[in-house]
């Protein structure tokens, strides 16, 4: 019975990838005959899972959408990712989802096994919320995040490979301090033992983190907190594009929409000057489009070229027949 139950859960996990499985391949994955597979599929249907079957030589199975949400089978990394996303929603990541996120988070954390609860609690305790967008949009690897969080909590040295913006990989040996979720990215604030200075590491550029077993006494951070340390470092990064635009809208209106990403200077009651710096022109283009107001580009010349490219693309889309 135990083997049957375990196999049924394994079958459910495979079907929940939402891909179509040929019957013979699925049976091979489970190590059973095609006849046993059919019985396991029937057992899932009895439990309320809508498993669709295709007969014939190329026959197979796929999990369809049901009228109600059945229980889900998720692995450890998926559970951690789910808790991180729910915490972001509970902290007001998007309007209208805070209360449902709290309810679901309570249900999920209540049933987490001890090994996972330790990981997500460390991640929560060692992460400094920093605003600048929803944490739930951030890119992260749950396995790497929990390794980093536990090392921060336990004051344990880390080694990992870090890829710089230039693409050059380097090996790092650090004393981890805190994790920071800022904008759409996760960062590790740590003391670099090779460079003998504090550093901020983008976690999407970090690979193969592993603890060394070596402990350390935490050093004083040269900032009010880890979030401020990351913000300060980002402000000091070189920005190749300096955008200056005259907007036909009141300064208060523009500031409410994009002011925190740039500087808004009032010209008169109906106009203002918007200044932004950016690595690429994509974000200024999106910001200008969100203003719902006319504007005049004062610089740089590259922004005129980008506007022309976007305008041509949107015009093509607007003039294309429906369904073309």
N, C-alpha and C positions, 0 to 999 in steps of 0.2 A: 504493500500500500504506500509505504514511504517513497519507493522508487517511482510509483505511478504519479504521486502528487508532485514530486520534484520534476518529473518529466513534463507534466502538464504545465507547470510554471515556466519551464524552459521553452516549451512550445509557444506559450502566450507571449513570452519575451521576444521571441523571434518574429511572431506575427505582428507585434506592436511596432516593428520597424516600418510597417506600412508598405513593404515591398511585396510583390507577388512571388510566391515560392512554388516551384514545381514539386509535385508530391514526392518524387524519388529523392530529390535533393534534401527536402525537409526531413524525410525519414532517415536519410544518411546522417544528417546533423544530430538527430536524436538517438541514433543507433538502434532503431526499431524497424520492423517490417511496415510495408505500406498499409496492411490491414490494421496493425496496432495504431498507426498514425490516424486512420479513419476513426477508430474508437476514441482516441484522445481528442480529436476535433469535435466529435459528438458530445464529449464530456464538457468541453468549453461552451458549446452551444446551450447545453442544459444549464450552465451557470450564467447565461445571459450575454455571451460574447457573440456578435454577429459574424461568423466566419463564412465567407463565400467560397464555394468550390466550383472548379471548372473540370468537367469530365473529359475523358479521352486520353490519347497517348501523351499529349502535352498538358494534361490536367494538373491542377495544383490548388493552392489555397491562398486567400488574402483576407485580412481583417477589414470589414466594412465599418462605416460609421453607424452607430446604433442610435436608438431613440433616447437612451440614457447613458450616462458616463459609467462604464464598468470599472472595477478596481484595476489599477495599473501596476505593472511590474517594472521597476526601475533599478538601475545599478547604483553603486556607491557614488560615483562621480555625478550622475544625474540627480541624485538626492541632494548632494551639496549644492549643485547649480540651482536646483529648485528653491532651496532655502535662501540662497543669496538673492535670487530674483524676487522672492516674496518679501524679504526684509526691505529691499529697495522700494517695492510697492507700498509696504506698510509705512515707510517714511515719507510718503507723498511723492513718489516718482511720477505719477500722472494723476490728473484729476479724476476722482470717482472710484479709484481702485484701492485706496488706503484701507477702508473698512473690510472689504472682502479679502484683501491680502492678509490682514491680521487674523481673520477667522481661519483661513486655509493654513497659515503659518502655524497656528496653534495646533491644528490637527496633525500636520506633518511632523512637527518636532515631538509631539507626544508619542509617536510610534517609531521614532528613529532608534535603531539599535545603539548600544553604548559606544561602539567604536566610531559611529558617524556623529553622534551627539557631541563627542569630545572634539571632533574636527570642526563642526559648524560653530560650536561655542567659542573655540579659539579664534576662528575667523571673525566672528562678531566682535569679540573683545579687542582684537588687535587691529581692527579697521577703523580709521578716522574718517567720518563723513565730511565731505568738503563741498557739496553743492555743485554748481556749474553744470546742471543737467542731471538726468536721471541715472542713478547707479545701475539700474537695470539694463541700460543700453550698453554698458561697458563690456569690452571683450575680455574674457578670462578663461583660464584653464582650471577647472575645479581642483584637480589633483595638485597642480603646482601651487595654487592659492593656499590650500590647506597645509602643505609642507611649509610654506613661508610663514603662515599664521602660527603654527605650532612652534616654529623656531623663534619667532618674535616673543611668544608667550614664555617659552622655556629658557630664553637667553642662551641659545645654542648657535654656534657659528655655522655659516652656510658656505657652500661652494656651488657655482653654477656657471654656465656659459652665457655670455651676454653679447648680443650683436648690436653694434653701434649703428647710427643713422647711415654711415658710409658703407655698411655691409660687412665691416671687419669684425670677426668674432674674437672675444678675449675671455680668458678664464678669470673669474672673480672669487675672492675669499673675503667674506664680510661678516660684520656683526649686525644682524637685522634688528630694526627698531619698530617700525609700524608699516601697515599697508594703508594706502590712501586711494579712494575711488573718486576721481575728479573728472568731470565732463564725461567722456565716453571711454576712459581708460583707467586701468589699475596701475598703481606705482608702489614700489618698495623703497622705503627710506632706510638706509643702512650706512654703517661706517665701513669704508673700504680699507681693509688691512694692508693692501699692497700700496695704495696711493696715500694712505694716512690722512684721509679726509672724508667728510660726509658726502654721500652721493644719492641721487634719485635714479631708480631703474624702472623703465617701462616693463611691465610683466609680460606683455606680448612679445618682447624681444629677448626674454629670459628663457633658457631651456635647461633641462636636467638639473633642477635644484636638489641638493642633498645635504643633509646635516653631517657634521664632522664628528660630533660627540664632544667637541670642545666647548666649554662654557665661558661666559664672560660677564664682567660687571658692567651694566649699562652706563654709557657715557651721556653727559648732558647734551641735548640737541641744541644747535645754535639757531633756534627759532622758537616762537611761542608754542607751536605744536607741529606735528608732521605735515598737516594739510598746508599750513602757511609756508613751510619749507619747500614743498612741491610747487606751490603757487609762485613763490619768489624765483625759483629756478626756471619756471616756464616764462615768466616775465622777462628774464634775462636772455632767453634764446633769441638769436638773430631772426628777424622776420623780413623776407626779401621784398614783400609787397606792402607799400603804404598807400592806402586808399583814402581819397578825399572826395566827398560828394556833397552837393548842395541839394537839400531835400525840401520839397514844397509841402511841409507839414510842421506843426508846432514841435518844439524841442521836447516837451513833456511826452508827446505821443511817440516820437522816435525813441526816446530814452526808455520808455516802458517796454518797447519791443526788442531793441538791440543794444541799448545803452551800456549794459554790462560787458559787452564784447568790444566796445569802442568808446570814443569820446564824442559827446554831443554838445555843440556850442550854439547857443541861440543867436540868430541873425536879426529876426524881428518876430512879431507875434505869429506869423504864419510860415516862417522858414527857419531852417537850422543847417548847420554844417556838421556832417558825420565823418569822423576820422577812425579808420581801422587799420590794423596791421595783421598780416596773415602769411602763412607759408605758401598757400595757393589762393587763387581767386575764386575757388568754388564757394567757400563760405560767404565772402562778401556778396557774391551774386545771389545766393539764397536769402541773405539778410535783406538786401535791397528789394527783392521780390516780395518779401513778407511785409514791407512797409505799406503797400497799397496806396502809394503816392508817387507823383512825378518827381524826377530828380535830374540833376545835371552833374556829369562826371567832371571833376577838376583834375583828377589824376589817379593812377598812372595811365599812360597811353595803352598799356596792355589790357586795361579794363574795357576800353572801347572795342578792342578786337574780340574780347570774350563776350561782350554784350551782343555784338553782331553775330557771332557763332550761335549763341543761345537763341537769339531772335529768329534766325534762319531755321533752326531746328524746330522751334515752337510753331512757326508759321507753316512749315511743311506739315506738321501734325494737325494743325487746325484746318488746313485746306484738303487733307486727305479724306476720301469718301469713307463712311462708316464701314468697318470690317475690312478695309484694304490692308 
